Amino acid sequence: MKYRRNIIIISVISILIILLKFLNVLQIENNLGRPIPLLLLIIAFSVITIFFQEKIDNNYKEGIINYHNIDILKYICAILIIILHLRPFKYYSNELDLTFNNIITRICVPLFFLITGYFIAKKEKDNPSYIKNYIKKMIPLYLVWSTLYIPIIISFIIQNSSLINDYLQFVNLPIYVIIILLILLLPIILLITLIYTGVYYHLWYFPALLFSLMVLSKWKKKFKIKYLLIISFFLLLFGATETYYGILPIGIKALVSFYFKIFFTTRNFLFFGLFYVVLGYYMGTKKEIYSKNCFVKLIIFVFLLVFEAIFLHDTERLNSNILLSCVPIVYYLFITILYISKPKDNKVKFPFRDLSKYYYFIHPGIIFILFSIKAINVDINPYFQVGIVLLITDLLSRIIIYLKKKFPKLII
């Protein structure tokens, strides 16, 4: 049985790599499309897949789950999100830009949603009011960070004042009318940004998470979670229309275009966050979530994500936030990470969880400031860009962690 599975793994890996060859990802020009490199890739991927799958199976049989791995995964995802928002390879390498911007980093936010949903389900078993308490804890944190980003927004407006002046001239309204409109509309604009888009571009995640949890909390009191999981998946399919816009039928395109004229994006709780939060929660309600051959399935769907990204690369898109291959990937990746290694009792503990949290909060401000003072720009080596942003983000994150330990009541 074991040998049969290994043969199947080798066969599947071989087919996937040959497909990459036919899609010109592995080319003779980059020396990866030649027979020997192709054979070496097949051997390497097959050996890695078989090794890790056996390791995961053994840990599952022994009942070993390593939750610390999830903190490491979140930390890696936080770094990948920094790369996504910095986009350092845009003018350096089309292949690297595609790899990071449209493939690897698109897994990260769904993972954060799923992880939150999973652990809320686990903690709710000991504390039935956990969702309510979690939301109450998150709202002040979200408001504080929204306030901290207001100076960044003001700086952005000042830097783009010429464009704003051009727009005001185009509108051709008296200045007193514009001022009155701003005063009247400001509360509405502020409300929309807080509950929908976020005050700054990365903060959309928090209203999406909070509203997803609110819906989940209300739903589970009256109905089964699996029904919400099904409904939210169909909502995710609509959300994915922004990614697959170029291949949609004309009738659906018209509907989607109408939606985007009003709501701008499907990157919100209803069409993105809800499904992954509910999926994580549903997984957390199960006694065990192990899936047979989960690492093998993960590798297959990672290859499919690459194929999907290549297919969409030259297709008209409104955005690339939602890729459908991410659904099985985050599911099997989460299971894989739980079982892939045994817990270790390290004396020196690296603060993966706290750093990942503050990396996410801080990095957009760092990117904006560094570009504003011209410490970095698109012409600078991309690896230097990543290094300097990551270094400063890490330093400030550690300062905040220190302050939190010294002043536990500090909301930040």
C-alpha positions as CSV (number, residue, x, y, z in Angstrom):
1,M,0.0,0.0,0.0
2,K,2.8,2.4,0.9
3,Y,4.7,1.7,-2.3
4,R,1.6,2.1,-4.3
5,R,1.0,5.5,-2.8
6,N,4.7,6.5,-3.5
7,I,4.3,5.5,-7.2
8,I,1.1,7.6,-7.4
9,I,2.9,10.5,-5.9
10,I,5.9,10.3,-8.3
11,S,3.4,9.9,-11.2
12,V,1.4,13.0,-10.2
13,I,4.5,15.1,-9.6
14,S,5.9,14.1,-13.0
15,I,2.6,15.1,-14.8
16,L,2.5,18.5,-13.0
17,I,6.1,19.3,-13.8
18,I,5.7,18.3,-17.4
19,L,2.7,20.6,-17.6
20,L,4.9,23.4,-16.3
21,K,7.2,22.6,-19.2
22,F,4.4,22.8,-21.7
23,L,3.2,26.1,-20.3
24,N,6.8,27.5,-20.8
25,V,7.3,28.1,-17.0
26,L,10.2,25.7,-17.2
27,Q,12.1,26.8,-20.3
28,I,15.3,25.8,-22.1
29,E,16.2,29.4,-21.9
30,N,16.2,29.4,-18.1
31,N,17.8,25.9,-18.1
32,L,14.9,24.4,-16.2
33,G,13.3,23.0,-19.4
34,R,16.1,20.6,-20.2
35,P,15.8,16.9,-19.6
36,I,18.2,16.6,-16.7
37,P,16.8,19.6,-14.7
38,L,13.3,18.3,-15.3
39,L,14.3,14.9,-14.0
40,L,16.0,16.5,-10.9
41,L,12.8,18.5,-10.2
42,I,10.6,15.4,-10.4
43,I,13.0,13.6,-8.0
44,A,13.3,16.5,-5.6
45,F,9.5,17.2,-5.4
46,S,8.7,13.5,-5.1
47,V,11.2,12.9,-2.3
48,I,10.1,15.9,-0.4
49,T,6.4,15.0,-0.8
50,I,6.9,11.4,0.3
51,F,9.2,12.4,3.2
52,F,6.8,15.0,4.7
53,Q,3.7,12.9,4.1
54,E,5.2,10.0,6.0
55,K,6.2,12.4,8.8
56,I,2.7,13.9,9.0
57,D,1.1,10.5,9.0
58,N,3.4,9.3,11.9
59,N,2.6,12.4,14.0
60,Y,-1.1,11.9,13.4
61,K,-1.0,8.3,14.5
62,E,0.9,9.4,17.7
63,G,-1.7,12.1,18.3
64,I,0.9,14.9,18.0
65,I,-0.3,18.4,17.1
66,N,2.0,21.4,17.1
67,Y,0.0,24.6,17.5
68,H,3.3,26.6,17.8
69,N,3.8,26.0,14.0
70,I,0.7,28.2,13.4
71,D,2.5,31.2,15.0
72,I,5.5,30.6,12.7
73,L,3.1,30.3,9.7
74,K,1.5,33.6,10.6
75,Y,4.9,35.3,11.0
76,I,5.9,34.1,7.5
77,C,2.6,35.3,6.1
78,A,3.1,38.7,7.7
79,I,6.5,39.0,5.9
80,L,4.9,37.9,2.6
81,I,2.2,40.6,3.0
82,I,4.9,43.2,3.4
83,I,6.4,42.0,0.1
84,L,2.9,42.2,-1.5
85,H,2.3,45.7,-0.4
86,L,5.9,46.9,-1.2
87,R,5.9,45.0,-4.6
88,P,9.6,45.4,-5.0
89,F,10.0,43.2,-8.1
90,K,7.5,45.1,-10.3
91,Y,10.2,46.8,-12.3
92,Y,12.9,44.2,-11.7
93,S,11.6,40.8,-12.7
94,N,8.2,39.9,-14.2
95,E,8.6,36.3,-13.1
96,L,9.3,37.3,-9.4
97,D,6.6,39.9,-9.4
98,L,4.1,37.3,-10.7
99,T,5.3,34.7,-8.1
100,F,4.9,37.0,-5.1
101,N,2.1,39.4,-6.2
102,N,-0.3,36.9,-7.9
103,I,0.6,33.5,-6.3
104,I,2.4,33.1,-3.0
105,T,1.0,36.2,-1.1
106,R,-2.6,35.5,-2.1
107,I,-2.7,32.6,0.4
108,C,-1.9,34.8,3.4
109,V,-5.1,36.8,4.2
110,P,-7.3,33.7,3.7
111,L,-5.0,31.9,6.2
112,F,-5.3,34.7,8.8
113,F,-9.1,34.5,8.5
114,L,-9.1,30.7,8.7
115,I,-6.7,30.6,11.7
116,T,-8.8,33.1,13.6
117,G,-12.0,31.1,13.0
118,Y,-10.4,27.8,14.0
119,F,-9.0,29.1,17.3
120,I,-12.2,30.9,18.2
121,A,-14.1,27.6,17.9
122,K,-11.5,25.9,20.1
123,K,-11.6,28.6,22.8
124,E,-15.3,28.9,22.7
125,K,-15.6,25.3,24.1
126,D,-14.2,26.7,27.4
127,N,-15.7,30.1,27.1
128,P,-19.1,30.3,25.3
129,S,-18.9,34.1,25.2
130,Y,-15.5,34.1,23.5
131,I,-16.6,35.6,20.2
132,K,-18.4,38.5,22.0
133,N,-15.3,39.2,24.1
134,Y,-13.0,38.9,21.1
135,I,-15.0,41.5,19.2
136,K,-15.0,43.8,22.2
137,K,-11.2,43.5,22.4
138,M,-10.6,44.0,18.7
139,I,-12.8,47.2,18.2
140,P,-10.6,49.5,20.4
141,L,-7.5,48.1,18.9
142,Y,-8.8,48.7,15.4
143,L,-9.9,52.3,16.3
144,V,-6.5,53.1,17.8
145,W,-4.6,52.0,14.7
146,S,-7.1,53.8,12.4
147,T,-6.4,57.0,14.4
148,L,-2.6,56.4,14.1
149,Y,-2.9,56.3,10.3
150,I,-4.7,59.6,10.0
151,P,-1.4,61.6,9.8
152,I,-0.3,59.2,7.0
153,I,-3.5,60.0,5.1
154,I,-3.1,63.7,5.6
155,S,0.5,63.5,4.3
156,F,-0.7,61.6,1.3
157,I,-3.3,64.3,0.6
158,I,-0.7,67.0,0.8
159,Q,1.7,65.1,-1.5
160,N,-1.1,64.8,-4.1
161,S,-2.6,68.3,-3.6
162,S,-2.0,69.2,-7.3
163,L,-4.2,66.3,-8.4
164,I,-6.8,67.3,-5.9
165,N,-6.7,70.9,-7.2
166,D,-7.1,69.6,-10.8
167,Y,-10.1,67.6,-9.7
168,L,-11.7,70.5,-7.9
169,Q,-11.3,72.7,-11.0
170,F,-12.9,70.0,-13.0
171,V,-15.9,69.9,-10.6
172,N,-16.2,73.6,-11.0
173,L,-18.0,74.4,-7.8
174,P,-17.5,77.4,-5.5
175,I,-15.1,76.8,-2.7
176,Y,-17.7,77.5,0.0
177,V,-20.0,74.8,-1.5
178,I,-17.1,72.3,-1.5
179,I,-16.3,73.1,2.2
180,I,-20.0,72.7,3.2
181,L,-20.2,69.4,1.3
182,L,-17.0,68.1,3.0
183,I,-18.4,69.1,6.5
184,L,-21.7,67.3,5.7
185,L,-20.2,64.3,4.1
186,L,-17.2,63.8,6.4
187,P,-19.1,61.7,9.1
188,I,-20.5,59.5,6.3
189,I,-17.1,59.1,4.7
190,L,-15.5,58.3,8.1
191,L,-18.2,55.7,8.8
192,I,-17.8,54.0,5.4
193,T,-14.0,53.8,5.8
194,L,-14.3,52.4,9.3
195,I,-16.9,49.7,8.6
196,Y,-15.9,48.9,5.0
197,T,-12.6,49.9,3.4
198,G,-10.6,50.7,6.5
199,V,-8.9,54.1,7.1
200,Y,-5.8,52.9,5.4
201,Y,-5.6,50.2,2.7
202,H,-4.5,47.3,4.9
203,L,-7.0,48.0,7.7
204,W,-10.0,46.6,5.7
205,Y,-9.1,43.3,7.2
206,F,-10.4,44.2,10.6
207,P,-14.0,45.3,9.7
208,A,-14.1,42.2,7.4
209,L,-13.1,40.0,10.3
210,L,-15.3,41.6,12.9
211,F,-18.4,41.6,10.7
212,S,-17.7,37.9,9.7
213,L,-17.6,37.0,13.4
214,M,-20.8,38.9,14.1
215,V,-22.6,37.0,11.3
216,L,-21.2,33.7,12.5
217,S,-22.2,34.5,16.1
218,K,-25.8,35.2,15.2
219,W,-26.1,32.3,12.7
220,K,-24.9,29.5,14.9
221,K,-27.5,30.3,17.5
222,K,-30.3,29.2,15.2
223,F,-28.8,27.3,12.3
224,K,-26.1,24.7,11.5
225,I,-22.6,26.0,10.6
226,K,-22.3,23.9,7.5
227,Y,-25.2,25.7,5.9
228,L,-23.5,29.1,6.5
229,L,-20.3,27.5,5.0
230,I,-22.2,26.6,1.8
231,I,-23.8,30.0,1.5
232,S,-20.6,31.9,2.2
233,F,-18.8,29.8,-0.5
234,F,-21.3,31.0,-3.1
235,L,-20.7,34.6,-1.8
236,L,-17.0,34.0,-2.3
237,L,-17.6,32.9,-5.9
238,F,-19.3,36.3,-6.5
239,G,-16.3,37.9,-4.8
240,A,-14.0,36.1,-7.2
241,T,-15.6,37.8,-10.1
242,E,-13.1,40.7,-9.6
243,T,-10.3,38.3,-10.4
244,Y,-12.0,36.4,-13.2
245,Y,-13.7,39.4,-14.7
246,G,-12.2,38.9,-18.2
247,I,-13.7,35.4,-18.7
248,L,-17.2,36.2,-17.4
249,P,-20.3,36.1,-19.7
250,I,-21.5,39.6,-20.8
251,G,-24.6,39.5,-18.6
252,I,-22.6,38.7,-15.4
253,K,-20.1,41.3,-16.4
254,A,-22.8,44.0,-16.5
255,L,-24.0,42.9,-13.0
256,V,-20.5,42.9,-11.6
257,S,-19.7,46.3,-13.2
258,F,-22.8,47.8,-11.6
259,Y,-21.7,46.4,-8.2
260,F,-18.2,47.8,-8.5
261,K,-19.5,51.3,-9.4
262,I,-21.1,51.4,-6.0
263,F,-19.0,49.3,-3.7
264,F,-15.6,49.5,-5.4
265,T,-14.4,46.0,-4.3
266,T,-15.5,42.6,-3.2
267,R,-12.6,42.5,-0.7
268,N,-14.9,42.7,2.3
269,F,-16.5,40.5,5.0
270,L,-19.4,39.3,2.8
271,F,-17.6,38.2,-0.3
272,F,-14.2,37.3,1.1
273,G,-13.7,37.1,4.9
274,L,-16.9,35.3,5.9
275,F,-16.2,32.0,4.0
276,Y,-12.7,31.6,5.4
277,V,-13.7,32.5,9.0
278,V,-16.6,30.1,8.8
279,L,-14.4,27.4,7.3
280,G,-11.8,27.8,10.1
281,Y,-14.6,27.8,12.7
282,Y,-16.1,24.6,11.2
283,M,-12.8,22.9,11.3
284,G,-12.3,24.0,14.9
285,T,-15.6,22.3,15.9
286,K,-14.4,18.9,14.7
287,K,-12.7,16.5,17.1
288,E,-9.9,16.1,14.6
289,I,-9.3,17.7,11.2
290,Y,-6.7,15.4,9.7
291,S,-7.1,14.6,6.0
292,K,-5.5,11.6,4.4
293,N,-2.6,12.5,2.1
294,C,-3.0,16.1,3.1
295,F,0.6,17.1,2.0
296,V,0.2,15.4,-1.3
297,K,-3.1,17.3,-1.9
298,L,-1.4,20.5,-0.8
299,I,1.4,20.1,-3.4
300,I,-1.2,19.3,-6.2
301,F,-3.2,22.4,-5.4
302,V,-0.1,24.6,-5.1
303,F,0.7,23.5,-8.7
304,L,-2.9,24.3,-9.7
305,L,-2.5,27.8,-8.1
306,V,0.5,28.3,-10.4
307,F,-1.5,27.2,-13.4
308,E,-4.4,29.5,-12.4
309,A,-2.1,32.5,-11.9
310,I,-0.5,31.9,-15.3
311,F,-3.9,31.6,-17.0
312,L,-5.1,34.8,-15.4
313,H,-1.9,36.8,-16.0
314,D,-3.0,38.1,-19.4
315,T,-6.7,38.1,-18.6
316,E,-8.6,41.3,-17.8
317,R,-8.9,41.6,-14.0
318,L,-10.4,44.2,-11.7
319,N,-8.1,42.9,-8.9
320,S,-6.5,39.7,-7.8
321,N,-7.6,39.4,-4.2
322,I,-9.6,36.1,-4.5
323,L,-8.1,33.1,-6.2
324,L,-10.2,29.9,-5.9
325,S,-7.2,27.6,-5.7
326,C,-6.5,29.2,-2.3
327,V,-9.6,27.5,-0.8
328,P,-8.1,23.9,-0.8
329,I,-4.6,25.3,-0.3
330,V,-5.3,27.0,3.0
331,Y,-7.3,24.0,4.2
332,Y,-4.6,21.5,3.5
333,L,-1.8,23.8,4.5
334,F,-3.3,24.4,7.9
335,I,-3.7,20.7,8.5
336,T,-0.1,20.1,7.2
337,I,1.4,22.7,9.5
338,L,-0.4,21.3,12.6
339,Y,1.1,17.8,12.0
340,I,4.4,18.4,10.2
341,S,6.6,18.6,13.3
342,K,6.7,17.8,17.0
343,P,6.5,20.5,19.7
344,K,9.9,21.5,21.0
345,D,10.6,23.0,24.5
346,N,12.9,25.9,23.5
347,K,14.3,28.0,26.3
348,V,14.5,31.1,24.1
349,K,11.0,31.7,22.5
350,F,10.8,33.9,19.5
351,P,7.7,36.1,19.6
352,F,6.3,34.9,16.3
353,R,2.7,35.7,17.2
354,D,3.2,39.2,18.4
355,L,5.6,40.1,15.7
356,S,3.2,38.9,13.0
357,K,0.5,41.1,14.5
358,Y,2.6,44.3,14.6
359,Y,4.3,43.6,11.3
360,Y,0.8,43.8,9.7
361,F,-0.2,47.0,11.6
362,I,3.0,48.9,11.0
363,H,4.5,48.1,7.6
364,P,2.3,50.2,5.4
365,G,3.3,53.3,7.4
366,I,6.9,52.4,7.1
367,I,6.6,51.9,3.3
368,F,4.9,55.3,2.9
369,I,7.5,57.1,5.0
370,L,10.5,55.5,3.3
371,F,9.1,56.4,-0.2
372,S,8.2,59.9,1.0
373,I,11.7,60.7,2.2
374,K,13.1,58.9,-0.8
375,A,15.0,56.4,1.4
376,I,13.8,53.8,-1.1
377,N,12.3,54.0,-4.6
378,V,11.5,51.7,-7.5
379,D,15.0,51.9,-8.9
380,I,16.7,50.6,-5.8
381,N,17.5,46.9,-5.5
382,P,14.3,45.0,-4.6
383,Y,16.1,42.9,-1.9
384,F,17.4,46.1,-0.3
385,Q,13.8,47.5,-0.3
386,V,12.5,44.4,1.4
387,G,15.4,44.3,3.9
388,I,15.1,47.9,5.0
389,V,11.3,47.8,5.4
390,L,11.5,44.6,7.3
391,L,14.3,45.8,9.5
392,I,12.5,49.0,10.6
393,T,9.2,47.2,10.9
394,D,10.7,44.6,13.1
395,L,12.5,47.2,15.3
396,L,9.3,49.2,15.9
397,S,7.3,46.0,16.5
398,R,9.7,44.9,19.2
399,I,9.4,48.4,20.8
400,I,5.6,48.1,20.9
401,I,5.9,44.5,22.4
402,Y,8.2,45.9,25.1
403,L,5.8,48.7,25.8
404,K,2.9,46.3,26.0
405,K,4.7,44.2,28.6
406,K,5.6,47.3,30.6
407,F,2.1,48.8,30.3
408,P,-0.4,45.9,29.9
409,K,-3.4,48.2,29.7
410,L,-2.0,50.0,26.7
411,I,-4.3,49.6,23.7
412,I,-2.0,49.2,20.7
